Amino acid sequence: RTVLVDRFEDKRFNSPNDLTLHPNGCIFFTDPPFGLLNVFNSPDREMDYTGVFRLNPDNTVTLVDKTLRPNGIGLSPDGSKLYCTDSSGWVVFDVDKNGNTSNRRVFVPRSELGGGDSLKIDNMGNMWTSSTGGISIVNPQGKRIGLIKSDDRMANCEIGEDGYVYIAYNVRIIRAQVKVKKIHR
């Protein structure tokens, strides 16, 4: 095991949660407090915000945003869009070839899909995300094009190499066969 980074500006991260790799080698990751006892009120928190960060190839860390309550994160197939969950819904940033972000905007409001935890982006640029009622599939224009329904809370999903999407479903893992592919970086 190798720790790549555990602090930003001499403060320990809350509880890094999800990550995605940019084509240039930088790693974008979210840092919510969900792994801490008492979550937002944890006495162990050193940062007074939750954030989205970028670990650069030279091991420096850049703060992307500290106003979100992030969890899931993903990049478009070409690396030009960064998607992130937030308590308000799902947001998207433009990303340049160096990994710099700009133009943050709402991608899908929470009112359209409900909750949100994990997200993954497939080879077609569609976002697969936990939402009220199951896993929603959202096209690059922000419109839901599918729903894997559930009778219980689905938290996380991953597109497998074997043609299935794997879903963490309360106390079990389920899978569904899909036609899309995982993005390789």
C-alpha positions, 0 to 999 in steps of 0.5 A, spaced: 500 500 500 502 506 498 499 513 500 499 518 494 496 524 498 493 525 505 493 532 506 491 539 503 494 545 506 497 541 512 490 539 513 488 532 513 482 530 508 476 528 511 474 521 508 476 521 500 471 517 497 471 516 489 476 518 484 477 518 476 483 518 472 484 524 467 487 522 460 493 526 462 495 522 468 492 526 474 486 524 479 480 527 480 477 525 487 472 527 492 472 528 499 466 528 503 466 526 511 461 520 510 467 515 513 467 519 519 464 518 526 458 524 526 460 525 519 459 533 518 460 534 526 466 530 527 471 532 532 476 529 527 475 533 521 480 538 520 477 541 514 471 546 514 469 544 507 468 538 503 471 538 496 473 536 489 481 535 488 486 534 483 492 530 484 497 532 479 502 527 476 507 531 480 504 529 486 501 536 488 494 537 489 489 542 487 483 544 490 477 544 484 471 546 488 470 547 496 462 549 495 460 542 493 458 536 498 461 531 493 461 523 493 461 520 486 465 523 480 467 521 473 470 524 467 467 523 459 470 519 455 475 524 452 476 527 459 473 534 457 467 534 462 468 532 469 461 530 473 460 530 480 454 529 485 452 534 490 447 535 495 443 539 489 444 534 484 449 533 479 454 538 476 459 538 470 465 542 469 469 543 463 476 540 463 482 542 459 488 537 456 492 539 462 486 538 467 484 545 469 477 545 470 472 551 469 465 553 467 461 549 473 454 548 472 448 544 474 448 538 469 441 534 472 438 538 478 436 533 484 429 534 483 429 530 477 432 524 479 432 524 487 438 522 491 445 521 488 451 517 491 455 513 486 456 515 478 460 512 473 461 514 465 460 509 460 464 509 453 458 513 450 458 518 455 452 516 459 452 517 466 450 511 470 448 514 477 444 512 483 438 515 484 431 515 487 428 508 484 434 505 482 440 507 477 439 512 472 442 512 466 443 519 463 445 521 456 451 527 455 445 532 454 443 531 461 436 527 459 435 520 463 434 515 458 434 509 462 432 506 469 434 500 473 429 499 478 429 497 485 425 496 491 431 498 495 436 503 496 442 502 490 448 506 492 454 504 488 455 501 481 461 499 476 461 498 469 465 491 468 469 488 463 465 483 462 459 486 459 455 487 466 454 493 470 455 491 478 450 495 483 451 495 490 444 494 493 443 495 500 446 488 503 447 485 496 451 486 490 447 485 483 449 485 476 445 487 469 447 485 462 449 492 458 451 493 451 456 499 453 463 499 455 467 501 461 472 507 459 479 505 459 485 509 461 
